[in-house]
Amino acid sequence: MVGIPKYCQTKKDWQNAVSYAVKYNMGKAELYSRLQRLRDDHYMNVLKEKSKDKPAEEQTADDYEAVDDPAAEKYKLGFSDAEINALMEVLG
């Protein structure tokens, strides 16, 4: 790999990107921001149980709740929050 890939598709891609950014002192801020999104973007909105009988036209944002999404990217890649935080710490 040369440079920081636009899309990191594996855990190793993320680790290599962080190593590259530190070694060549480039792209750290952008990579840090991408890691933050990877860590924090793991919720999906689902309809609350009490709102399931409401017609769709009458539903509002209050009828939904955020729950953990098991199909989130960080889970697919096998990352824990601690591992992502460690990579972010390396970037400073």
DSSP file (Angstrom, degrees, kcal/mol; ACC not computed):
  #  RESIDUE AA STRUCTURE BP1 BP2  ACC     N-H-->O    O-->H-N    N-H-->O    O-->H-N    TCO  KAPPA ALPHA  PHI   PSI    X-CA   Y-CA   Z-CA
    1    1 A M              0   0    0      0, 0.0     2,-0.5     0, 0.0     3,-0.0   0.000 360.0 360.0 360.0 134.5    0.0    0.0    0.0
    2    2 A V        -     0   0    0      2,-0.0     2,-0.1    18,-0.0    18,-0.0  -0.990 360.0 -10.9-120.3 124.3    1.2    3.5   -0.9
    3    3 A G  S    S-     0   0    0     -2,-0.5    17,-0.1     2,-0.1    18,-0.1  -0.304 102.7 -49.1  83.4-172.1   -0.6    6.3    0.8
    4    4 A I        -     0   0    0     16,-0.1    10,-0.1    -2,-0.1     4,-0.0  -0.895  60.5-124.6-103.6 121.7   -3.8    6.2    2.7
    5    5 A P        -     0   0    0      0, 0.0     3,-0.2     0, 0.0    -2,-0.1  -0.295   7.0-133.2 -67.0 149.5   -6.6    4.3    1.0
    6    6 A K  S    S+     0   0    0      1,-0.2     2,-0.5     2,-0.0    -2,-0.0   0.879  98.6  32.5 -66.8 -37.3   -9.9    6.1    0.4
    7    7 A Y  S    S-     0   0    0      6,-0.0     2,-0.7     0, 0.0    -1,-0.2  -0.982  71.6-156.2-124.4 121.5  -11.7    3.0    1.7
    8    8 A C        +     0   0    0     -2,-0.5     6,-0.0    -3,-0.2     3,-0.0  -0.870  15.8 176.3 -95.0 114.7  -10.3    0.7    4.4
    9    9 A Q        +     0   0    0     -2,-0.7     2,-0.3    68,-0.0    -1,-0.1   0.557  59.2  36.9-101.0  -9.5  -11.9   -2.7    3.9
   10   10 A T  S  > S-     0   0    0      1,-0.1     4,-1.7    68,-0.0     5,-0.1  -0.910  82.1-111.1-136.6 165.5  -10.1   -4.7    6.6
   11   11 A K  H  > S+     0   0    0     -2,-0.3     4,-2.3    66,-0.3     5,-0.2   0.899 120.4  54.5 -60.5 -40.7   -8.8   -4.2   10.1
   12   12 A K  H  > S+     0   0    0      1,-0.2     4,-2.9     2,-0.2    -1,-0.2   0.859 102.1  57.5 -64.1 -36.0   -5.3   -4.5    8.6
   13   13 A D  H  > S+     0   0    0      2,-0.2     4,-2.5     1,-0.2    -1,-0.2   0.929 108.2  46.9 -58.0 -45.3   -6.0   -1.7    6.1
   14   14 A W  H  X S+     0   0    0     -4,-1.7     4,-2.3     2,-0.2    -2,-0.2   0.925 113.3  48.0 -63.1 -44.8   -6.9    0.6    9.1
   15   15 A Q  H  X S+     0   0    0     -4,-2.3     4,-2.3     1,-0.2    -2,-0.2   0.911 113.3  47.6 -63.6 -42.5   -3.7   -0.4   11.0
   16   16 A N  H  X S+     0   0    0     -4,-2.9     4,-2.6     2,-0.2    -1,-0.2   0.891 110.1  52.8 -65.2 -39.3   -1.5    0.1    7.9
   17   17 A A  H  X S+     0   0    0     -4,-2.5     4,-2.6    -5,-0.2    -2,-0.2   0.910 110.4  47.4 -63.3 -42.3   -3.1    3.5    7.2
   18   18 A V  H  X S+     0   0    0     -4,-2.3     4,-2.3     2,-0.2     5,-0.2   0.930 112.3  49.8 -64.9 -44.7   -2.4    4.6   10.7
   19   19 A S  H  X S+     0   0    0     -4,-2.3     4,-2.7     1,-0.2    -2,-0.2   0.916 112.5  47.6 -59.1 -43.8    1.2    3.4   10.5
   20   20 A Y  H  X S+     0   0    0     -4,-2.6     4,-2.7     2,-0.2     5,-0.2   0.922 110.7  51.1 -63.4 -45.3    1.7    5.2    7.2
   21   21 A A  H  X>S+     0   0    0     -4,-2.6     5,-1.2     1,-0.2     4,-0.7   0.888 114.6  43.4 -61.6 -39.5    0.2    8.4    8.5
   22   22 A V  H  <5S+     0   0    0     -4,-2.3     3,-0.3     3,-0.2    -2,-0.2   0.928 114.4  49.6 -71.0 -45.3    2.5    8.4   11.5
   23   23 A K  H  <5S+     0   0    0     -4,-2.7    -2,-0.2     1,-0.2    -3,-0.2   0.905 124.6  28.3 -61.9 -43.3    5.6    7.4    9.5
   24   24 A Y  H  <5S-     0   0    0     -4,-2.7    -1,-0.2    -5,-0.2    -2,-0.2   0.377 101.0-129.4-102.7   3.7    5.1   10.0    6.8
   25   25 A N  T  <5 +     0   0    0     -4,-0.7     2,-0.3    -3,-0.3    -3,-0.2   0.904  65.6 121.7  50.2  51.2    3.3   12.6    9.0
   26   26 A M      < +     0   0    0     -5,-1.2    -1,-0.2    -6,-0.2    -2,-0.2  -1.000  61.3  11.6-143.5 143.6    0.5   13.1    6.6
   27   27 A G  S  > S+     0   0    0     -2,-0.3     4,-2.2    -3,-0.1     5,-0.2   0.635  74.8 134.8  73.2  15.2   -3.3   12.7    6.6
   28   28 A K  H  >  +     0   0    0     -7,-0.2     4,-2.6     1,-0.2     5,-0.2   0.919  69.1  48.9 -64.4 -45.2   -3.5   12.3   10.4
   29   29 A A  H  > S+     0   0    0      2,-0.2     4,-2.1     1,-0.2    -1,-0.2   0.916 113.9  45.8 -63.8 -43.7   -6.4   14.6   11.0
   30   30 A E  H  > S+     0   0    0      2,-0.2     4,-2.2     1,-0.2    -1,-0.2   0.923 114.5  47.6 -65.3 -44.0   -8.5   13.0    8.2
   31   31 A L  H  X S+     0   0    0     -4,-2.2     4,-2.2     2,-0.2    -2,-0.2   0.877 109.8  53.5 -65.6 -37.9   -7.7    9.5    9.4
   32   32 A Y  H  X S+     0   0    0     -4,-2.6     4,-2.1    -5,-0.2    -1,-0.2   0.923 109.7  48.4 -59.9 -45.3   -8.5   10.5   13.0
   33   33 A S  H  X S+     0   0    0     -4,-2.1     4,-2.1     1,-0.2    -2,-0.2   0.892 110.2  51.1 -63.9 -40.9  -11.9   11.8   11.9
   34   34 A R  H  X S+     0   0    0     -4,-2.2     4,-2.2     1,-0.2    -1,-0.2   0.880 109.3  51.1 -64.5 -38.1  -12.6    8.6    9.9
   35   35 A L  H  X S+     0   0    0     -4,-2.2     4,-2.4     2,-0.2    -1,-0.2   0.882 107.2  53.7 -66.9 -37.8  -11.7    6.5   12.9
   36   36 A Q  H  X S+     0   0    0     -4,-2.1     4,-2.6     2,-0.2     5,-0.2   0.933 110.0  47.2 -60.3 -45.7  -14.1    8.6   15.1
   37   37 A R  H  X S+     0   0    0     -4,-2.1     4,-2.2     1,-0.2    -2,-0.2   0.902 110.8  51.9 -63.2 -41.0  -16.9    7.9   12.6
   38   38 A L  H  < S+     0   0    0     -4,-2.2    36,-0.4     1,-0.2    -1,-0.2   0.911 114.5  43.4 -60.0 -42.6  -16.1    4.2   12.5
   39   39 A R  H  < S+     0   0    0     -4,-2.4    -2,-0.2     1,-0.2    -1,-0.2   0.888 122.3  35.7 -70.3 -40.8  -16.2    4.1   16.3
   40   40 A D  H  < S+     0   0    0     -4,-2.6     2,-1.5    -5,-0.2    -2,-0.2   0.649  95.4  83.5 -94.0 -16.5  -19.4    6.1   16.8
   41   41 A D     <  +     0   0    0     -4,-2.2    32,-0.4    -5,-0.2    33,-0.3  -0.575  55.8 106.3 -93.2  76.6  -21.5    5.1   13.8
   42   42 A H        +     0   0    0     -2,-1.5    27,-2.9    30,-0.1     2,-0.3   0.038  50.7  98.4-141.4  29.9  -23.1    1.9   15.1
   43   43 A Y  E     -A   68   0A   0     25,-0.3     2,-0.3    -3,-0.2    25,-0.2  -0.879  43.4-171.3-117.4 152.0  -26.7    2.8   15.8
   44   44 A M  E     -A   67   0A   0     23,-2.5    23,-2.7    -2,-0.3     2,-0.5  -0.975  25.7-117.6-135.3 153.6  -29.9    2.3   13.8
   45   45 A N  E     -A   66   0A   0     -2,-0.3     2,-0.3    21,-0.2    21,-0.2  -0.780  32.9-179.7 -93.7 130.2  -33.4    3.7   14.5
   46   46 A V  E     -A   65   0A   0     19,-2.5    19,-2.6    -2,-0.5     2,-0.2  -0.930  35.5 -96.8-126.7 153.6  -36.1    1.1   15.1
   47   47 A L  E     -A   64   0A   0     -2,-0.3    17,-0.3    17,-0.2     5,-0.1  -0.470  42.8-115.5 -69.0 133.1  -39.8    1.7   15.7
   48   48 A K    >   -     0   0    0     15,-3.0     3,-1.2    -2,-0.2     4,-0.4  -0.342  22.3-116.9 -67.0 151.8  -40.7    1.6   19.4
   49   49 A E  G >  S+     0   0    0      1,-0.3     3,-1.2     2,-0.2     4,-0.2   0.883 114.2  53.8 -57.4 -42.2  -43.0   -1.3   20.5
   50   50 A K  G 3  S+     0   0    0      1,-0.2     3,-0.3     2,-0.1    -1,-0.3   0.672 107.8  52.0 -70.0 -15.5  -45.8    1.1   21.5
   51   51 A S  G X  S+     0   0    0     -3,-1.2     3,-1.3    12,-0.2    -1,-0.2   0.407  78.2  96.4-100.8   1.8  -45.8    2.8   18.1
   52   52 A K  T <  S+     0   0    0     -3,-1.2    -1,-0.2    -4,-0.4    -2,-0.1   0.765  83.6  51.5 -66.8 -24.4  -46.1   -0.3   16.0
   53   53 A D  T 3  S+     0   0    0     -3,-0.3    -1,-0.3    -4,-0.2    -2,-0.1   0.552  87.3 104.2 -88.2  -7.5  -49.9    0.0   15.6
   54   54 A K  S <  S-     0   0    0     -3,-1.3     5,-0.1     1,-0.1    -3,-0.0  -0.507  81.1-109.6 -72.9 138.1  -49.6    3.7   14.5
   55   55 A P    >>  -     0   0    0      0, 0.0     3,-1.5     0, 0.0     4,-0.7  -0.376  28.1-115.4 -63.0 149.2  -50.2    4.3   10.8
   56   56 A A  G >4 S+     0   0    0      1,-0.3     3,-0.8     2,-0.2    -2,-0.1   0.832 113.8  60.3 -56.9 -34.9  -47.0    5.3    9.0
   57   57 A E  G 34 S+     0   0    0      1,-0.2    -1,-0.3     3,-0.0    -3,-0.0   0.753 106.7  46.4 -67.2 -22.8  -48.4    8.7    8.2
   58   58 A E  G <4 S+     0   0    0     -3,-1.5    -1,-0.2     2,-0.1    -2,-0.2   0.496  87.2 109.9 -98.5  -5.0  -48.8    9.5   11.9
   59   59 A Q    <<  -     0   0    0     -3,-0.8     2,-0.2    -4,-0.7    -3,-0.0  -0.460  45.3-174.7 -74.7 143.1  -45.4    8.4   13.0
   60   60 A T    >   -     0   0    0     -2,-0.1     3,-1.7     1,-0.0     4,-0.1  -0.693  45.3 -88.7-124.9 179.5  -42.9   11.0   14.1
   61   61 A A  G >  S+     0   0    0      1,-0.3     3,-1.5    -2,-0.2    -2,-0.0   0.797 123.1  65.4 -60.9 -28.6  -39.2   10.9   15.2
   62   62 A D  G 3  S+     0   0    0      1,-0.3    -1,-0.3     3,-0.0    -3,-0.0   0.662  89.3  67.3 -69.2 -14.7  -40.4   10.3   18.8
   63   63 A D  G <  S+     0   0    0     -3,-1.7   -15,-3.0   -12,-0.1     2,-0.3   0.465  95.4  69.9 -83.5  -1.2  -41.7    6.9   17.7
   64   64 A Y  E <   -A   47   0A   0     -3,-1.5     2,-0.3   -17,-0.3   -17,-0.2  -0.837  62.0-162.5-117.7 154.1  -38.2    5.6   17.0
   65   65 A E  E     -A   46   0A   0    -19,-2.6   -19,-2.5    -2,-0.3     2,-0.4  -0.982  24.5-114.8-134.2 148.7  -35.3    4.7   19.3
   66   66 A A  E     +A   45   0A   0     -2,-0.3     2,-0.3   -21,-0.2   -21,-0.2  -0.674  38.3 175.8 -82.8 130.1  -31.6    4.2   18.6
   67   67 A V  E     -A   44   0A   0    -23,-2.7   -23,-2.5    -2,-0.4     2,-0.2  -0.914  40.4 -86.1-130.0 159.0  -30.4    0.7   19.1
   68   68 A D  E     -A   43   0A   0     -2,-0.3   -25,-0.3   -25,-0.2     3,-0.0  -0.453  39.7-138.2 -65.6 130.4  -27.0   -0.9   18.5
   69   69 A D    >   -     0   0    0    -27,-2.9     3,-1.8    -2,-0.2     6,-0.2  -0.822   9.7-162.4 -95.1 109.8  -26.6   -2.1   14.9
   70   70 A P  T 3  S+     0   0    0      0, 0.0    -1,-0.1     0, 0.0   -27,-0.0   0.666  90.3  58.5 -66.8 -13.4  -25.0   -5.6   14.8
   71   71 A A  T 3  S+     0   0    0      4,-0.1     5,-0.1   -29,-0.0    -2,-0.0   0.226  77.2 133.9 -97.9  13.9  -24.2   -5.0   11.1
   72   72 A A    X>  -     0   0    0     -3,-1.8     4,-1.9   -30,-0.2     3,-0.7  -0.271  68.5-113.3 -64.2 151.8  -22.2   -1.8   11.8
   73   73 A E  H 3> S+     0   0    0    -32,-0.4     4,-2.1     1,-0.3     5,-0.2   0.860 113.4  56.5 -56.5 -41.6  -18.9   -1.6   10.0
   74   74 A K  H 3>>S+     0   0    0    -36,-0.4     5,-2.7   -33,-0.3     4,-0.7   0.851 108.6  47.7 -64.9 -31.9  -16.7   -1.7   13.1
   75   75 A Y  H <45S+     0   0    0     -3,-0.7     3,-0.3     3,-0.2    -1,-0.2   0.869 109.2  53.2 -74.1 -36.5  -18.3   -5.1   14.1
   76   76 A K  H  <5S+     0   0    0     -4,-1.9    -2,-0.2     1,-0.2    -1,-0.2   0.872 111.7  46.3 -62.9 -36.7  -17.8   -6.5   10.6
   77   77 A L  H  <5S-     0   0    0     -4,-2.1   -66,-0.3    -5,-0.2    -1,-0.2   0.626 115.3-116.6 -82.0 -13.9  -14.1   -5.6   10.8
   78   78 A G  T  <5 +     0   0    0     -4,-0.7     2,-0.3    -3,-0.3    -3,-0.2   0.744  61.2 150.5  85.4  24.5  -13.7   -7.0   14.3
   79   79 A F      < -     0   0    0     -5,-2.7     2,-0.3    -6,-0.2    -1,-0.3  -0.669  31.9-156.6 -91.0 143.8  -12.9   -3.7   16.0
   80   80 A S     >  -     0   0    0     -2,-0.3     4,-2.0     1,-0.1     5,-0.2  -0.741  33.5-110.2-104.1 163.9  -13.6   -2.9   19.6
   81   81 A D  H  > S+     0   0    0     -2,-0.3     4,-2.8     1,-0.2     5,-0.2   0.884 119.4  56.1 -60.3 -37.7  -13.9    0.7   20.8
   82   82 A A  H  > S+     0   0    0      1,-0.2     4,-2.1     2,-0.2    -1,-0.2   0.892 106.7  49.0 -63.3 -39.7  -10.7    0.2   22.8
   83   83 A E  H  > S+     0   0    0      2,-0.2     4,-1.9     1,-0.2    -1,-0.2   0.906 113.0  46.6 -67.0 -41.2   -8.8   -0.8   19.6
   84   84 A I  H  X S+     0   0    0     -4,-2.0     4,-2.3     2,-0.2    -2,-0.2   0.915 111.5  51.7 -66.9 -41.9  -10.1    2.1   17.7
   85   85 A N  H  X S+     0   0    0     -4,-2.8     4,-2.3     1,-0.2    -2,-0.2   0.879 107.5  53.7 -61.4 -37.8   -9.3    4.5   20.6
   86   86 A A  H  X S+     0   0    0     -4,-2.1     4,-1.8     2,-0.2    -1,-0.2   0.906 109.1  47.8 -64.0 -41.8   -5.7    3.1   20.6
   87   87 A L  H  X S+     0   0    0     -4,-1.9     4,-1.5     1,-0.2    -2,-0.2   0.897 111.8  50.5 -64.9 -39.5   -5.3    3.8   16.9
   88   88 A M  H  X S+     0   0    0     -4,-2.3     4,-1.1     1,-0.2    -2,-0.2   0.877 107.6  53.6 -65.4 -37.0   -6.7    7.3   17.4
   89   89 A E  H  < S+     0   0    0     -4,-2.3     3,-0.3     1,-0.2    -1,-0.2   0.885 104.5  54.8 -65.4 -38.3   -4.2    7.9   20.3
   90   90 A V  H  < S+     0   0    0     -4,-1.8    -1,-0.2     1,-0.2    -2,-0.2   0.883 107.2  50.8 -61.4 -37.6   -1.3    6.9   18.0
   91   91 A L  H  <        0   0    0     -4,-1.5    -1,-0.2    -5,-0.1    -2,-0.2   0.755 360.0 360.0 -72.6 -22.7   -2.4    9.6   15.6
   92   92 A G     <        0   0    0     -4,-1.1    -3,-0.2    -3,-0.3    -1,-0.1   0.468 360.0 360.0  72.5 360.0   -2.5   12.1   18.4
